[in-house]
Amino acid sequence: MDTQHLQAFVAIAESGSFSAAGERLHLTQPAISKRIALLEEHLKAKLFDRVGRQVSLTQAGSLLLKKATKILDEVSSAQREIADLQGDITGKLSIATSHHLGLHYLPPYLREFSQKYPDVKLDLHFLDSEHAYHEILIGRFDIAIITLALEQDARISTSQLWQDELKFVAAPSHALAALENLCLADLSPHQAIMPDISTYTTRLIKELFDRENQSLDITMVTNHLDTIKMMLSIGLGWGVLPSSIIDAQLKVLDVSHPPLIRLLGCINHKERSLTNAARAFLEQLKAPLRKNVAL
């Protein structure tokens, strides 16, 4: 059974379409379809039902998916371990990261790493932290640099790297900006702009409001903090942002509350062996940056 055929099968099963699977594997849709046809011929079983543009697994497909994922994980693990026997820092390093960390924390580390290890191919994916966490759990990436989960899965290894202090903010022209000694009850009547309620950040704020029995009126949602910053700066509501991206476009509101800290760091699956490249990158994240890294 050809592992390339299994890769195509798993990509379709996870993405829900032949075209999306082709984009993930950098193949044309006819090439993906041919691999599935050969796999179905080899197994003498239909793996997908195709109704219009909808693709769903047959009973045989559902059975194969469990096995195929394990087979591909084992093959990938063997390839990594054999390559690492040489001690060289080469190959592909797949990283998932949130937009905020990818834009505001990682660039100097990525630049330094690529200069130090030019034979490593960096494969960078921007995902919400919660999505990246799930992708690590299913073995999709080597490591993820994200906002750490409020509750950690026992299968995940975590290295805390940084902290984000969160501040309540609004545009200087907002009605709340002129007030002092605010409490959460003062914020409740006003519109808030935040990430989705499923995100670690908004869950942290929601728990704070719940503890004081206050309502949280989230009227606009986006998971990109830089987009939230823009909407807040033009007076569309109040929000909560990391102090590292707050500037003169926003005013920190005088709100009495316990310190709000987001923990940021690197995660990997304990059962997926780290490559030499992944270990080297993690070590670099923990070490001070060189001041003379070329731009």
Secondary structure as the mmCIF struct_conf table of DSSP 4:
data_model
#
loop_
_struct_conf.conf_type_id
_struct_conf.id
_struct_conf.beg_label_comp_id
_struct_conf.beg_label_asym_id
_struct_conf.beg_label_seq_id
_struct_conf.end_label_comp_id
_struct_conf.end_label_asym_id
_struct_conf.end_label_seq_id
HELX_RH_AL_P HELX_RH_AL_P1 THR A 3 SER A 15
BEND BEND1 GLY A 16 SER A 17
HELX_RH_AL_P HELX_RH_AL_P2 PHE A 18 LEU A 25
TURN_TY1_P TURN_TY1_P1 HIS A 26 HIS A 26
HELX_RH_AL_P HELX_RH_AL_P3 GLN A 29 LEU A 43
TURN_TY1_P TURN_TY1_P2 LYS A 44 LYS A 44
BEND BEND2 ALA A 45 ALA A 45
STRN STRN1 PHE A 48 VAL A 51
TURN_TY1_P TURN_TY1_P3 GLY A 52 ARG A 53
STRN STRN2 GLN A 54 LEU A 57
HELX_RH_AL_P HELX_RH_AL_P4 GLN A 59 ASP A 84
TURN_TY1_P TURN_TY1_P4 LEU A 85 GLN A 86
STRN STRN3 GLY A 91 THR A 97
HELX_RH_AL_P HELX_RH_AL_P5 HIS A 99 HIS A 104
TURN_TY1_P TURN_TY1_P5 TYR A 105 TYR A 105
BEND BEND3 LEU A 106 LEU A 106
HELX_RH_AL_P HELX_RH_AL_P6 PRO A 107 LYS A 116
TURN_TY1_P TURN_TY1_P6 PRO A 118 ASP A 119
STRN STRN4 VAL A 120 PHE A 126
HELX_RH_AL_P HELX_RH_AL_P7 SER A 129 LEU A 137
TURN_TY1_P TURN_TY1_P7 ILE A 138 GLY A 139
BEND BEND4 ASP A 142 ASP A 142
STRN STRN5 ILE A 143 THR A 147
HELX_LH_PP_P HELX_LH_PP_P1 LEU A 148 ALA A 149
BEND BEND5 LEU A 150 GLU A 151
TURN_TY1_P TURN_TY1_P8 ALA A 154 ARG A 155
STRN STRN6 ILE A 156 ALA A 170
TURN_TY1_P TURN_TY1_P9 PRO A 172 SER A 173
BEND BEND6 HIS A 174 HIS A 174
HELX_RH_3T_P HELX_RH_3T_P1 ALA A 175 ALA A 178
BEND BEND7 ASN A 181 ASN A 181
STRN STRN7 LEU A 182 LEU A 182
HELX_RH_AL_P HELX_RH_AL_P8 LEU A 184 LEU A 187
TURN_TY1_P TURN_TY1_P10 SER A 188 PRO A 189
BEND BEND8 HIS A 190 HIS A 190
STRN STRN8 ALA A 192 MET A 194
BEND BEND9 PRO A 195 PRO A 195
TURN_TY1_P TURN_TY1_P11 ILE A 197 SER A 198
BEND BEND10 THR A 199 THR A 199
HELX_RH_AL_P HELX_RH_AL_P9 TYR A 200 ARG A 211
TURN_TY1_P TURN_TY1_P12 GLU A 212 ASN A 213
STRN STRN9 ILE A 218 VAL A 221
BEND BEND11 ASN A 223 ASN A 223
HELX_RH_AL_P HELX_RH_AL_P10 LEU A 225 SER A 233
TURN_TY1_P TURN_TY1_P13 ILE A 234 GLY A 235
BEND BEND12 LEU A 236 LEU A 236
STRN STRN10 TRP A 238 TRP A 238
STRN STRN11 GLY A 239 PRO A 242
HELX_RH_3T_P HELX_RH_3T_P2 SER A 243 ILE A 245
TURN_TY1_P TURN_TY1_P14 ALA A 248 GLN A 249
BEND BEND13 LEU A 250 LEU A 250
STRN STRN12 LYS A 251 VAL A 252
STRN STRN13 VAL A 255 VAL A 255
STRN STRN14 ILE A 261 HIS A 269
TURN_TY1_P TURN_TY1_P15 LYS A 270 GLU A 271
BEND BEND14 ARG A 272 ARG A 272
HELX_LH_PP_P HELX_LH_PP_P2 SER A 273 THR A 275
HELX_RH_AL_P HELX_RH_AL_P11 ASN A 276 LYS A 286
BEND BEND15 ALA A 287 ALA A 287
HELX_LH_PP_P HELX_LH_PP_P3 PRO A 288 ARG A 290
TURN_TY1_P TURN_TY1_P16 LYS A 291 ASN A 292
#
